[in-house]
């Protein structure tokens, strides 16, 4: 009896073992045929893209694709206010300084040094890039006064690095200059992307502004960051659309192209800017940044680069790299220009 029970127990134990082995084999086969489902991983949270740009003076990269000027369309910007500010002939705190860190893109001013349409014939002087060349620049100032120019425009880079001490020295240099003076902001005039010191000491009421003289409308545009942004183009278009003067001229620092073929030009906004000049019948565009003289007519617009007011000259690739200024003669709506060389003084 005991032997029979032992055999029965052994048989049951063997059957249980066989069942376990068969179960393991079948489970492996099922895993190879139907892989186990894995939970979908939860993605990392992402930061929402800001709906408004940060408060920095950062270049905008969409100028070419977003701005399409047409001479007959309603301007997209707001026309500048009527003339309420007049530049004085000195540079001692003529404009309220901007708060530190405040972008200047929205400022606007219209200046009228002499609100007279009767000034049918007059001359004015344009020069640029006077930084580091005080002797040359002093000679240009002297000649502008001696020739009886109506005013002087400097196309930017008044100082070396935009520090307040440099602008104070520049203001001292200009303190006895007797003519109305219209500065353009250059890349060297801003150490931080803002133009606080430029506005405080140069005599400019803002980074961009315009004024009338005789039959001419003269516009100072801001390209000191190396581009002319869509917002600046909107302001410029509104300003040009608001004037009824038959003669229009625009001044800025970075040129949209270089007649000599170098790449010292605006990085963005070139094509829409030039299209705007053509659409609104601008006669002349004066730029600096390139320390030489060059000119070219494109689409009926006369582009002049004048960057020889004292800064080190760009002799490589520029056949007319010499210190100079440009004398502009206006007779009604007719304009002629003359390049005046400044020879180095001394033996």
CORTAQUI-V134388 format. One record per pair of residues at least 24 apart in sequence whose ideal C-beta (glycine too) atoms are under 8 Angstrom apart, sorted by the first residue. I is the first residue (numbers start at 1). J is the second residue. D is the distance in Angstrom with one decimal. If there is no record, write none. Layout:
# CORTAQUI-V134388
i = [I | I]
j = [J | J]
d = [D | D]
This chain:
# CORTAQUI-V134388
i = [55 | 55 | 56 | 56 | 57 | 57 | 57 | 57 | 57 | 57 | 58 | 59 | 59 | 59 | 59 | 59 | 59 | 60 | 60 | 60 | 60 | 60 | 61 | 62 | 63 | 63 | 63 | 63 | 63 | 63 | 63 | 63 | 64 | 64 | 64 | 64 | 64 | 66 | 67 | 67 | 67 | 67 | 67 | 67 | 68 | 68 | 69 | 69 | 69 | 69 | 69 | 69 | 69 | 70 | 71 | 71 | 71 | 75 | 75 | 75 | 75 | 75 | 76 | 76 | 76 | 77 | 77 | 77 | 77 | 77 | 77 | 78 | 78 | 79 | 79 | 79 | 79 | 80 | 80 | 80 | 80 | 80 | 80 | 80 | 80 | 80 | 81 | 81 | 81 | 82 | 83 | 83 | 83 | 83 | 83 | 83 | 84 | 85 | 85 | 85 | 85 | 86 | 86 | 86 | 87 | 87 | 87 | 87 | 87 | 87 | 87 | 87 | 88 | 89 | 89 | 89 | 89 | 89 | 90 | 90 | 90 | 90 | 90 | 91 | 91 | 91 | 91 | 91 | 91 | 91 | 91 | 92 | 92 | 93 | 93 | 94 | 94 | 95 | 95 | 95 | 95 | 95 | 95 | 97 | 97 | 97 | 98 | 98 | 98 | 98 | 98 | 99 | 100 | 100 | 101 | 102 | 102 | 103 | 104 | 104 | 104 | 104 | 104 | 104 | 105 | 105 | 105 | 105 | 105 | 106 | 107 | 107 | 107 | 107 | 108 | 108 | 108 | 108 | 108 | 109 | 109 | 109 | 109 | 110 | 110 | 110 | 110 | 110 | 111 | 111 | 111 | 111 | 111 | 112 | 112 | 112 | 113 | 113 | 113 | 113 | 113 | 114 | 114 | 115 | 116 | 116 | 117 | 117 | 118 | 119 | 119 | 119 | 120 | 120 | 120 | 120 | 121 | 121 | 121 | 121 | 121 | 122 | 122 | 122 | 122 | 122 | 122 | 123 | 123 | 123 | 123 | 123 | 123 | 123 | 123 | 124 | 124 | 124 | 124 | 124 | 124 | 124 | 124 | 125 | 125 | 125 | 125 | 125 | 125 | 125 | 125 | 126 | 126 | 126 | 126 | 126 | 126 | 126 | 126 | 126 | 126 | 126 | 127 | 127 | 127 | 127 | 127 | 127 | 127 | 127 | 127 | 127 | 128 | 128 | 128 | 128 | 128 | 128 | 128 | 128 | 128 | 128 | 128 | 128 | 128 | 128 | 128 | 129 | 129 | 129 | 129 | 129 | 129 | 129 | 129 | 129 | 129 | 129 | 129 | 130 | 130 | 130 | 130 | 130 | 130 | 131 | 131 | 131 | 131 | 131 | 131 | 131 | 132 | 132 | 132 | 132 | 133 | 133 | 133 | 133 | 133 | 134 | 134 | 135 | 135 | 136 | 136 | 136 | 136 | 136 | 136 | 137 | 137 | 137 | 138 | 139 | 139 | 140 | 140 | 140 | 141 | 141 | 143 | 143 | 144 | 144 | 145 | 145 | 145 | 147 | 149 | 149 | 150 | 150 | 150 | 151 | 151 | 151 | 151 | 151 | 152 | 152 | 152 | 152 | 152 | 153 | 153 | 153 | 153 | 153 | 153 | 153 | 154 | 154 | 154 | 154 | 154 | 154 | 155 | 155 | 155 | 155 | 155 | 155 | 155 | 155 | 155 | 155 | 155 | 156 | 156 | 156 | 156 | 156 | 156 | 156 | 156 | 156 | 156 | 156 | 156 | 157 | 157 | 157 | 157 | 157 | 157 | 157 | 157 | 157 | 158 | 158 | 158 | 158 | 158 | 158 | 159 | 159 | 160 | 161 | 161 | 162 | 162 | 162 | 162 | 162 | 162 | 162 | 163 | 163 | 164 | 164 | 164 | 167 | 167 | 167 | 167 | 167 | 168 | 170 | 170 | 171 | 171 | 174 | 182 | 182 | 182 | 182 | 183 | 184 | 184 | 184 | 184 | 184 | 184 | 185 | 185 | 185 | 186 | 186 | 186 | 186 | 187 | 187 | 187 | 187 | 187 | 187 | 189 | 190 | 190 | 193 | 195 | 195 | 208 | 208 | 208 | 210 | 210 | 212 | 212 | 214 | 214 | 215 | 215 | 215 | 215 | 215 | 215 | 216 | 216 | 216 | 216 | 216 | 217 | 217 | 217 | 217 | 217 | 218 | 218 | 219 | 219 | 219 | 219 | 220 | 220 | 221 | 221 | 221 | 222 | 223 | 223 | 223 | 223 | 223 | 224 | 224 | 226 | 226 | 226 | 226 | 227 | 227 | 227 | 227 | 227 | 228 | 228 | 228 | 228 | 228 | 228 | 228 | 228 | 229 | 229 | 230 | 230 | 232 | 233 | 233 | 233 | 233 | 236 | 236 | 237 | 237 | 240 | 240 | 240 | 241 | 246 | 247 | 247 | 247 | 247 | 248 | 248 | 248 | 248 | 249 | 249 | 249 | 249 | 249 | 250 | 250 | 250 | 250 | 250 | 251 | 251 | 251 | 252 | 252 | 252 | 253 | 253 | 253 | 254 | 254 | 255 | 255 | 255 | 255 | 255 | 255 | 255 | 256 | 256 | 256 | 257 | 257 | 257 | 258 | 258 | 258 | 259 | 259 | 259 | 259 | 259 | 260 | 260 | 260 | 260 | 260 | 260 | 261 | 262 | 262 | 262 | 262 | 264 | 264 | 264 | 265 | 274 | 274 | 274 | 277 | 283 | 284 | 284 | 284 | 286 | 290 | 290 | 291 | 291 | 292 | 292 | 292 | 292 | 293 | 293 | 293 | 293 | 293 | 293 | 294 | 294 | 295 | 302 | 302 | 304 | 308]
j = [101 | 103 | 103 | 193 | 103 | 104 | 105 | 193 | 194 | 225 | 193 | 225 | 226 | 227 | 229 | 267 | 268 | 227 | 229 | 230 | 231 | 268 | 268 | 230 | 227 | 228 | 229 | 230 | 233 | 268 | 269 | 272 | 268 | 269 | 270 | 271 | 272 | 230 | 230 | 233 | 234 | 269 | 272 | 276 | 272 | 275 | 233 | 237 | 272 | 275 | 276 | 279 | 280 | 279 | 279 | 280 | 281 | 234 | 237 | 238 | 241 | 242 | 234 | 237 | 238 | 234 | 235 | 236 | 237 | 238 | 239 | 108 | 238 | 238 | 239 | 241 | 242 | 108 | 109 | 110 | 209 | 210 | 235 | 238 | 239 | 242 | 108 | 109 | 110 | 110 | 110 | 111 | 112 | 115 | 211 | 212 | 110 | 109 | 110 | 111 | 205 | 111 | 112 | 113 | 111 | 113 | 180 | 181 | 182 | 203 | 205 | 211 | 203 | 177 | 178 | 179 | 180 | 181 | 174 | 175 | 176 | 177 | 203 | 170 | 171 | 174 | 175 | 181 | 201 | 202 | 203 | 171 | 175 | 200 | 201 | 203 | 205 | 199 | 200 | 203 | 204 | 205 | 206 | 196 | 199 | 200 | 194 | 195 | 196 | 199 | 200 | 196 | 194 | 196 | 194 | 194 | 196 | 194 | 194 | 195 | 199 | 206 | 207 | 222 | 207 | 222 | 229 | 231 | 232 | 231 | 205 | 206 | 207 | 208 | 206 | 208 | 209 | 235 | 239 | 205 | 206 | 209 | 210 | 209 | 210 | 211 | 212 | 239 | 182 | 205 | 209 | 210 | 211 | 211 | 212 | 213 | 150 | 151 | 180 | 211 | 213 | 150 | 213 | 212 | 213 | 214 | 214 | 215 | 214 | 150 | 213 | 214 | 214 | 215 | 331 | 332 | 214 | 329 | 330 | 331 | 332 | 149 | 150 | 213 | 214 | 329 | 330 | 147 | 148 | 149 | 150 | 327 | 328 | 329 | 330 | 149 | 150 | 151 | 152 | 153 | 213 | 328 | 330 | 149 | 151 | 152 | 153 | 325 | 326 | 327 | 328 | 152 | 153 | 154 | 155 | 251 | 286 | 304 | 306 | 325 | 326 | 328 | 152 | 153 | 154 | 155 | 306 | 308 | 309 | 324 | 325 | 326 | 154 | 155 | 156 | 157 | 184 | 186 | 253 | 286 | 287 | 288 | 289 | 306 | 307 | 308 | 309 | 155 | 156 | 157 | 186 | 288 | 289 | 291 | 307 | 308 | 309 | 310 | 311 | 154 | 157 | 158 | 309 | 310 | 311 | 157 | 158 | 159 | 160 | 188 | 310 | 311 | 160 | 310 | 311 | 312 | 309 | 310 | 311 | 312 | 323 | 173 | 310 | 310 | 345 | 308 | 309 | 310 | 323 | 342 | 344 | 173 | 309 | 310 | 173 | 342 | 345 | 309 | 325 | 342 | 174 | 177 | 325 | 340 | 179 | 325 | 177 | 178 | 179 | 327 | 179 | 327 | 179 | 180 | 213 | 179 | 180 | 181 | 182 | 213 | 177 | 179 | 180 | 181 | 182 | 182 | 183 | 184 | 218 | 220 | 251 | 286 | 181 | 182 | 183 | 184 | 288 | 309 | 184 | 186 | 251 | 252 | 253 | 286 | 287 | 288 | 289 | 306 | 307 | 183 | 184 | 185 | 186 | 187 | 188 | 189 | 224 | 252 | 253 | 288 | 289 | 186 | 187 | 188 | 189 | 253 | 288 | 289 | 307 | 311 | 183 | 186 | 188 | 189 | 198 | 202 | 188 | 189 | 188 | 188 | 191 | 188 | 189 | 190 | 191 | 192 | 197 | 198 | 191 | 197 | 197 | 200 | 201 | 197 | 198 | 200 | 201 | 202 | 201 | 201 | 202 | 201 | 202 | 203 | 211 | 218 | 220 | 251 | 220 | 220 | 221 | 251 | 252 | 253 | 288 | 222 | 224 | 253 | 224 | 253 | 288 | 289 | 224 | 225 | 226 | 253 | 254 | 289 | 224 | 224 | 225 | 225 | 222 | 224 | 232 | 235 | 236 | 239 | 243 | 243 | 245 | 247 | 330 | 245 | 246 | 247 | 330 | 332 | 333 | 245 | 247 | 248 | 249 | 330 | 243 | 245 | 247 | 248 | 249 | 249 | 251 | 248 | 249 | 250 | 251 | 251 | 252 | 250 | 251 | 252 | 252 | 252 | 253 | 254 | 266 | 269 | 253 | 254 | 254 | 266 | 267 | 268 | 254 | 266 | 267 | 268 | 269 | 252 | 254 | 256 | 266 | 268 | 269 | 272 | 273 | 268 | 269 | 269 | 272 | 269 | 269 | 272 | 273 | 276 | 273 | 276 | 276 | 280 | 276 | 280 | 282 | 280 | 333 | 283 | 330 | 333 | 335 | 280 | 281 | 282 | 283 | 282 | 283 | 284 | 285 | 286 | 277 | 282 | 284 | 285 | 286 | 285 | 286 | 287 | 285 | 286 | 287 | 287 | 288 | 289 | 287 | 289 | 285 | 287 | 288 | 289 | 290 | 303 | 305 | 285 | 287 | 303 | 296 | 298 | 303 | 290 | 294 | 305 | 294 | 295 | 296 | 303 | 305 | 290 | 292 | 294 | 317 | 318 | 319 | 317 | 290 | 314 | 317 | 318 | 289 | 290 | 314 | 289 | 298 | 299 | 301 | 301 | 335 | 328 | 335 | 337 | 326 | 314 | 318 | 318 | 321 | 318 | 320 | 321 | 322 | 320 | 321 | 322 | 324 | 326 | 339 | 318 | 320 | 337 | 335 | 337 | 337 | 342]
d = [7.9 | 6.4 | 7.4 | 6.8 | 5.2 | 7.6 | 7.3 | 3.7 | 5.8 | 6.6 | 7.7 | 5.5 | 6.9 | 4.9 | 6.9 | 7.2 | 6.4 | 7.3 | 4.5 | 5.7 | 7.3 | 7.4 | 6.0 | 6.3 | 6.7 | 6.7 | 6.1 | 5.0 | 6.5 | 5.0 | 3.8 | 5.6 | 6.9 | 7.1 | 7.8 | 5.5 | 6.0 | 5.1 | 5.2 | 4.7 | 7.4 | 7.8 | 4.2 | 7.7 | 7.3 | 7.7 | 7.5 | 5.6 | 6.7 | 5.5 | 4.3 | 4.7 | 7.4 | 6.2 | 4.3 | 5.9 | 7.6 | 7.6 | 5.0 | 4.0 | 4.2 | 7.4 | 4.8 | 6.5 | 7.1 | 3.8 | 4.8 | 7.8 | 6.0 | 3.3 | 7.7 | 8.0 | 5.9 | 5.0 | 6.8 | 7.1 | 3.8 | 4.6 | 6.8 | 4.5 | 7.6 | 6.4 | 7.8 | 7.3 | 5.5 | 6.7 | 7.2 | 7.7 | 6.2 | 6.7 | 4.9 | 6.5 | 4.0 | 6.8 | 7.5 | 7.5 | 7.7 | 5.6 | 7.6 | 5.7 | 5.4 | 6.4 | 6.7 | 6.3 | 5.7 | 6.3 | 5.4 | 6.7 | 6.9 | 5.8 | 7.4 | 7.9 | 7.3 | 6.5 | 5.6 | 6.4 | 6.3 | 7.1 | 7.1 | 5.4 | 7.8 | 7.5 | 7.7 | 7.4 | 4.1 | 4.6 | 6.4 | 7.2 | 6.3 | 6.5 | 4.5 | 6.4 | 6.7 | 7.1 | 7.8 | 4.9 | 7.8 | 5.4 | 6.8 | 6.8 | 6.5 | 4.8 | 7.7 | 5.9 | 6.1 | 3.7 | 7.1 | 7.2 | 4.7 | 5.6 | 7.5 | 7.7 | 7.8 | 6.0 | 6.6 | 7.0 | 7.5 | 6.7 | 6.4 | 5.1 | 7.1 | 6.6 | 4.2 | 7.5 | 7.4 | 7.8 | 7.1 | 5.4 | 6.9 | 7.7 | 7.9 | 3.7 | 6.1 | 7.2 | 6.2 | 6.6 | 6.7 | 6.3 | 7.8 | 4.0 | 4.8 | 4.0 | 7.8 | 6.6 | 5.3 | 6.6 | 8.0 | 7.9 | 7.7 | 6.7 | 5.8 | 7.0 | 3.7 | 5.5 | 5.3 | 7.8 | 7.9 | 6.2 | 4.3 | 6.1 | 6.4 | 7.6 | 6.2 | 6.9 | 7.8 | 7.1 | 6.6 | 6.3 | 7.8 | 7.2 | 6.2 | 3.8 | 6.2 | 7.1 | 6.8 | 5.4 | 8.0 | 7.8 | 6.8 | 4.8 | 7.4 | 8.0 | 4.4 | 7.2 | 6.0 | 7.9 | 5.6 | 6.6 | 7.3 | 5.3 | 6.6 | 5.9 | 6.4 | 4.9 | 7.2 | 5.1 | 4.9 | 5.0 | 6.8 | 6.9 | 7.8 | 5.3 | 7.5 | 4.8 | 7.8 | 4.6 | 7.3 | 5.4 | 7.1 | 6.1 | 7.3 | 7.6 | 4.9 | 8.0 | 6.7 | 7.3 | 5.0 | 7.4 | 5.6 | 6.8 | 4.6 | 6.1 | 7.3 | 7.8 | 5.9 | 7.2 | 5.9 | 7.3 | 3.9 | 7.5 | 4.0 | 7.0 | 6.0 | 3.2 | 5.9 | 6.9 | 7.4 | 7.7 | 7.5 | 7.8 | 7.5 | 2.9 | 7.5 | 5.1 | 4.7 | 7.6 | 5.6 | 7.3 | 7.1 | 4.5 | 7.2 | 5.0 | 6.9 | 5.4 | 4.0 | 7.0 | 5.6 | 7.1 | 4.1 | 6.3 | 7.1 | 6.1 | 4.0 | 4.5 | 6.8 | 4.8 | 6.4 | 5.4 | 5.0 | 5.6 | 6.9 | 5.2 | 5.9 | 6.3 | 5.5 | 6.8 | 6.6 | 1.8 | 5.6 | 7.9 | 7.2 | 6.6 | 6.6 | 7.3 | 6.3 | 7.9 | 6.3 | 3.9 | 4.8 | 5.3 | 7.9 | 7.4 | 5.3 | 4.5 | 7.3 | 5.4 | 7.6 | 5.8 | 4.8 | 6.5 | 7.6 | 5.4 | 7.3 | 7.1 | 6.1 | 7.5 | 7.3 | 5.7 | 6.2 | 7.1 | 6.1 | 7.6 | 7.4 | 7.5 | 6.2 | 5.6 | 4.1 | 7.0 | 6.3 | 7.0 | 7.7 | 5.5 | 7.5 | 5.5 | 7.1 | 4.6 | 7.8 | 6.9 | 7.5 | 7.6 | 5.4 | 6.9 | 7.3 | 7.4 | 5.0 | 6.3 | 8.0 | 6.9 | 4.8 | 7.4 | 5.8 | 7.2 | 5.9 | 5.8 | 5.9 | 3.3 | 7.8 | 6.3 | 7.1 | 7.3 | 4.3 | 5.8 | 2.7 | 7.6 | 7.8 | 6.3 | 6.7 | 7.8 | 3.5 | 5.0 | 7.1 | 3.6 | 6.9 | 4.3 | 6.4 | 7.0 | 6.4 | 7.2 | 7.8 | 6.4 | 6.0 | 6.9 | 7.8 | 5.7 | 7.6 | 6.1 | 6.4 | 6.2 | 6.0 | 6.3 | 5.7 | 6.3 | 5.2 | 5.0 | 3.9 | 7.7 | 5.8 | 7.0 | 6.4 | 7.0 | 5.0 | 7.6 | 7.3 | 4.8 | 7.0 | 7.1 | 3.6 | 6.7 | 6.2 | 6.6 | 7.2 | 4.8 | 7.6 | 7.4 | 7.1 | 7.4 | 6.2 | 7.5 | 7.8 | 5.3 | 7.9 | 5.2 | 6.2 | 5.5 | 7.1 | 5.7 | 4.1 | 6.5 | 5.6 | 4.3 | 6.4 | 6.9 | 5.3 | 7.3 | 6.5 | 6.7 | 7.5 | 7.3 | 6.4 | 5.7 | 7.9 | 6.7 | 8.0 | 7.0 | 6.8 | 6.2 | 7.5 | 5.3 | 7.8 | 7.4 | 6.1 | 7.7 | 6.2 | 5.6 | 5.6 | 5.1 | 7.7 | 6.0 | 5.5 | 5.8 | 4.1 | 7.3 | 6.4 | 6.2 | 4.2 | 3.9 | 6.9 | 5.0 | 7.5 | 5.2 | 7.1 | 7.2 | 7.1 | 4.8 | 6.9 | 5.1 | 7.5 | 5.9 | 7.0 | 4.4 | 7.2 | 4.5 | 5.3 | 4.3 | 5.9 | 7.5 | 5.5 | 7.6 | 5.8 | 6.3 | 4.9 | 7.8 | 7.5 | 5.5 | 5.3 | 4.0 | 5.0 | 7.0 | 7.7 | 8.0 | 6.2 | 7.5 | 3.7 | 8.0 | 5.1 | 7.8 | 6.5 | 7.7 | 8.0 | 7.6 | 6.6 | 5.8 | 6.6 | 6.3 | 7.9 | 6.4 | 5.8 | 7.4 | 7.3 | 4.2 | 7.1 | 7.0 | 4.7 | 5.9 | 6.9 | 4.7 | 7.0 | 6.6 | 6.4 | 4.6 | 6.1 | 6.8 | 6.1 | 4.5 | 7.4 | 7.0 | 6.6 | 5.5 | 7.5 | 4.9 | 7.5 | 7.7 | 4.9 | 7.6 | 7.4 | 7.9 | 5.6 | 6.5 | 5.3 | 5.4 | 6.6 | 5.1 | 7.8 | 3.6 | 7.8 | 6.4 | 6.7 | 6.8 | 5.4 | 7.7 | 7.7 | 7.5 | 7.8 | 7.7 | 7.3 | 6.1 | 6.6 | 7.0 | 4.2 | 6.3 | 3.8 | 7.1 | 7.0 | 7.7 | 7.2 | 5.2 | 5.8 | 5.2 | 7.2 | 7.1 | 7.0 | 7.8 | 5.1 | 7.3 | 6.0 | 5.0 | 7.5 | 7.9 | 6.8 | 6.9 | 7.2 | 4.7 | 5.9 | 7.7 | 6.3 | 7.8 | 7.3 | 6.0 | 6.9 | 7.9 | 6.7 | 3.7 | 5.6 | 3.9 | 7.5 | 4.4 | 7.7 | 7.0 | 5.6 | 7.8 | 5.7 | 6.9 | 6.4 | 7.8 | 7.9 | 7.9 | 6.6 | 7.5]
